[in-house]
Amino acid sequence: MKKKDGAEKAGTNPGDMKWVRVHTLPSRVYADQVKDILGTEGIPVVIKGDDVGIFGPGAGYGTSVLGVTVWVPEDLQERAKELIVAYLDGV
């Protein structure tokens, strides 16, 4: 979508947003907790990781060697990082 000045504006469709990795966590448990915290602030979140394995989602709650990454829209990354740091400070 273009603004009147010709600049591109991201739409509300997640595919239209530029996503950035804001943190890597050792397990999906932590990533899901971070996702919930960011979600209550209205920040969309995508979690990526190879922790699920062949046994399905229930098996993915252990520690991942590669980590589980948290991604948010680029324009919300600073607020997301603040919330994540505040959450992890209590862990």
C-alpha positions as CSV (number, residue, x, y, z in Angstrom):
1,M,0.0,0.0,0.0
2,K,1.4,3.4,-0.9
3,K,0.9,6.7,1.0
4,K,0.4,9.9,-0.8
5,D,4.1,10.8,-0.5
6,G,4.9,7.6,-2.4
7,A,6.4,5.8,0.7
8,E,5.4,2.2,1.2
9,K,3.3,1.4,4.2
10,A,3.0,-2.2,5.7
11,G,-0.6,-3.5,5.9
12,T,-2.1,-5.3,8.7
13,N,-1.5,-8.7,7.0
14,P,1.4,-10.5,8.7
15,G,2.8,-11.2,5.3
16,D,3.1,-7.5,4.6
17,M,5.2,-6.9,7.7
18,K,9.0,-7.1,8.0
19,W,9.7,-9.5,10.9
20,V,12.9,-9.4,13.0
21,R,14.3,-11.8,15.6
22,V,14.3,-10.2,19.0
23,H,15.4,-13.1,21.2
24,T,16.5,-16.7,21.3
25,L,15.3,-18.8,24.3
26,P,16.4,-22.3,25.4
27,S,12.9,-23.9,25.1
28,R,9.4,-23.5,23.7
29,V,8.0,-23.1,27.3
30,Y,9.9,-19.8,27.7
31,A,9.0,-18.8,24.1
32,D,5.3,-19.4,24.7
33,Q,5.4,-17.4,27.9
34,V,7.1,-14.5,26.1
35,K,4.5,-14.8,23.3
36,D,1.7,-14.5,25.9
37,I,3.3,-11.4,27.5
38,L,3.9,-9.7,24.1
39,G,0.4,-10.6,23.0
40,T,-1.2,-8.9,26.0
41,E,0.6,-5.7,24.7
42,G,-0.9,-6.2,21.3
43,I,2.4,-7.3,19.7
44,P,2.1,-10.0,17.1
45,V,4.6,-12.9,17.6
46,V,6.0,-15.7,15.6
47,I,8.0,-18.5,17.3
48,K,10.5,-20.5,15.3
49,G,12.4,-23.6,16.4
50,D,13.3,-27.2,15.6
51,D,12.3,-28.4,19.1
52,V,9.1,-30.2,18.1
53,G,10.7,-33.3,16.6
54,I,9.0,-36.4,15.3
55,F,6.8,-37.0,18.3
56,G,4.6,-33.9,17.9
57,P,4.0,-30.7,19.8
58,G,4.0,-32.4,23.3
59,A,7.6,-33.5,22.8
60,G,8.8,-30.0,22.1
61,Y,8.8,-28.7,25.7
62,G,12.3,-29.7,26.5
63,T,15.5,-27.7,26.0
64,S,16.4,-27.1,22.3
65,V,20.1,-27.3,21.3
66,L,19.4,-24.6,18.6
67,G,17.1,-22.5,20.7
68,V,13.7,-21.2,20.0
69,T,13.5,-17.7,18.4
70,V,11.0,-15.0,18.9
71,W,10.1,-12.8,16.0
72,V,8.0,-9.6,15.9
73,P,7.2,-6.9,13.4
74,E,10.2,-4.6,12.9
75,D,8.4,-1.4,14.1
76,L,7.6,-3.1,17.4
77,Q,11.0,-4.6,18.2
78,E,12.1,-2.0,20.8
79,R,9.0,-2.4,22.9
80,A,9.1,-6.2,22.6
81,K,12.8,-6.2,23.7
82,E,11.9,-4.0,26.8
83,L,9.1,-6.5,27.8
84,I,11.3,-9.5,27.3
85,V,14.1,-8.1,29.4
86,A,11.6,-7.2,32.1
87,Y,10.2,-10.7,32.1
88,L,13.6,-12.5,32.0
89,D,14.9,-10.3,34.8
90,G,12.5,-12.2,37.1
91,V,13.5,-15.7,35.9
